[in-house]
Amino acid sequence: MGSLFLRSCSSYSWFSLDIGELTLSSKVYMMGLIFIGAAPGSTSDGIKIITFVVILLTL
């Protein structure tokens, strides 16, 4: 449940989140979600979910 809250907090600029108080695993998790981005057709940044899945399937 905490990871879902963390994901929603990292997505919205109106919520102030003190990154210094997060654990290392929380920071890595948040960076991974931000790197992947969102679904195709959205205006979100990142490499998109489909590209991430294709990369995983080629490994």
Secondary structure, DSSP 8 states (H G I E B T S, - for coil): -HHHHHHHHHH-TTS---GGGS-HHHHHHHHHHHHH---TTS---SS-HHHHHHHHHH-
